[in-house]
Amino acid sequence: MNNSWNTHYHYFDQKKHPPAATLCNAIALSRKVQISQQDKLAIDLGCGNGVDTFALLQDKWNVLAVDKQNEALSRIKENTPDTYQEQLQLSLNSFENIEELPNCQLINATFSLPFCHPDHFDKLWNIITSSITKKGIFSGHFFGINDSWNSNLEMTFHTQKQITELFNRFDIEYYNEIEKQGKTISGKEKYWHVFHIVAQKK
């Protein structure tokens, strides 16, 4: 088990565990949009360790955190202070089995959507774009076709043109395509091809 979970509330220390830069940009953008507190709903798709979920809670969002790993959701619930519990909803689900999402003002998907099976990606993307309200925001990442994991038939990869098409109903506020040699969380060498995106629905 990851020992980093053992320190209660430690994920609220954003110096040690900063949220994704894309999410930080999205939160900054959301502050320019007048959203009433009761309508301030964000969905964290593939929430994993909960770092981004906690950043949203701290920014006074109501958050629906979705992950296919029950352990991840349990850890998030255990590590969320009581003061934020009412803002938090948890959903155990895989991307392939999502049938609908509630209307929301922000959807965050940090390094998670590429792990949706390609046979189900278009359906999931339609659900995502339909659930984001007008002026609502998407933040997240997509893997490009030059990524070294591109031989994995269970994952979804995109060309630059395909990314542009995905966001035809959005204004792209932040876009960064990065290709570089690096390492995975487990320390293995890997060539990364990643699109970092923040976009606002028209």
N, C-alpha and C positions, 0 to 999 in steps of 0.2 A: 504494500500500500504506500502511496505517496506521503512521505513524512510531512510535507509542507501543509497537509490538511490539519495537522495536529494542533497548530496554534489557532485558538479560537479567534475569529474575526480578522485573521491576518490578511485576508484579501481586501480589507478596507484600507490597508496601507498601500496607497497607489504609487509610492516611490519605489517600493520593492516589487510590486506586481501591477504595473500600469495597464490600463485598458488599451485596446487596439487604437492606433492613431486614427483609423477611419471612424471609429465610434466617437472619439473625442471631437473630430471635425463635425460629425453629425449632431452631436449634442450642442455644439456651438451654433450650428446652423438652426437648430430647433428653437433656440432662444430668440431668434429673429422672427419666428412665427408665433403669433398670438394663440396659444393653446391653453384652454381652461384646465385647471388641475383635474377636474373630474373626467376630462377627455384625454388625459395624458397617458396613453397606453403604448408601451413598446413591447415588441416580441423579440426575444433573443433565441435565434434558431441555432441549434447545436451549441448550447450554452457551455458545455464542457465544465471547466474548473470554476466558472462563475465570476471570473474577474470583470467581464463586461456587464453581467447582470448586476453586480454590486455597484458599479459605476452609475448605472441607470437608476438604481434605487436611491443612491445618494443625491442624484439630480432630481429627485422627487417624482420619478416616473412610476406608474404602476407597470409591473413587468410580468409577462407570460414567458417563462423560461422553458424551452423545449429541448429535450435530448432523448436519445434512444437508450442511454445507460442509466439504469435506476440508481446506481451508486453515485453518479455525478449529481443527480437531483437531490438525493438524500444528504450528500455533503453540503450542498448549497443551503438546504433548509437548516441543517445543523449549525452552519456558520453564519447565518443571517441573524443579526441582533433583533430582539423583540420589537424594537421601534420600527423596523421595516417589514415585519412579517405580513401586515395587512396589505402591503403593496405588492406582494409576491404571489404569483400562481405558478404551479409546476405542472408540466405535461410530459408524460412518458410516451414518446412516439418516434418512429423513424420517419425520415423524409418521404420515403416511398408510400407510407400509409396515411399521410396527412390528407384529409379530404376537404378541410376548410380551416380558415383562420379568422379571428374576429377583426373587424375594422380597427385600424390602429394608425398612429401618427409616425411610428418609426419601426422599421424592421432591421435588426442587426444580424449579420451572418458572418462571423469572423472565422475565416478558413474552414468553413463547414460545408457550403454548397457543393464543392467539387466531389464530396463523398456521397452525393445523391447518385443513384444508378442512372445512367443516361436514358434508359427506357422511361424513367419517371420524371426526368428533369423538367421537361416542358410543362407538364401538368403542375408540378410544384411551383414553377416560376409564374404561371398564370394565377395560381392561388395567392402567391406573394403580392403580385402587382395589383390584383383585385382588392386585396385587404388593406393596402396602403391608401389612405384618404388623400384628397386633393391637397397639395402642398406638403404631404407627408414625405418622409425621408427613408431612403435605403442606405445602409452602410455595410460593406462586406468585401469579400474577395472571391475571385474566380481563378482557376488555373489555366494557363495557356497551353497550346499544343506542343511547345518545346520543353515542357516540364518533364523531368526524368521519370515521373510516375505515369507517363502517358500510355504505357503499355497495359496499364491496369484497366481491364474492360468493365470493372464495377464502378469506375469513377467517370466524372464528366469534365471534359476539357473544351476550351473555346478559342476561336480565332479572334483577332481584334475586330473584324467585321461582324462576327456573331455577337460580340459584346455590345457593339453599337446598336445592333438590331434589338437586343434584349431591352435596351433603355430608350426605345423610341417614344415612350410615353413619359419620359423624365427629362429634366435638365440636369446634366452632369456637373456637379459642383466641384468635385475633386476626382482626378483620374491620374493614376501612376502605374505604368506597366514596367515591371522589374524582371530582368533575367540575370541570375547570378548563381555562382557556385556557393553552396553553403552547407548547413547541417540541419538535420531534423532535431526534434526535442530530445530524442534518445541518443543524439550525437553521431548519427550516421551521415556520411557525405551524400549530398543531393544537389542536383541542378534545379533551381527554382525558376519558374516562369509564372508570375502572379500579376493579376490586375487588381489594384486597390481602388475602390470606387465609393464615392458618396454622391447620391443623386436625389433630386427632389421631384416629386410627381407633378406634372403640369396640371 
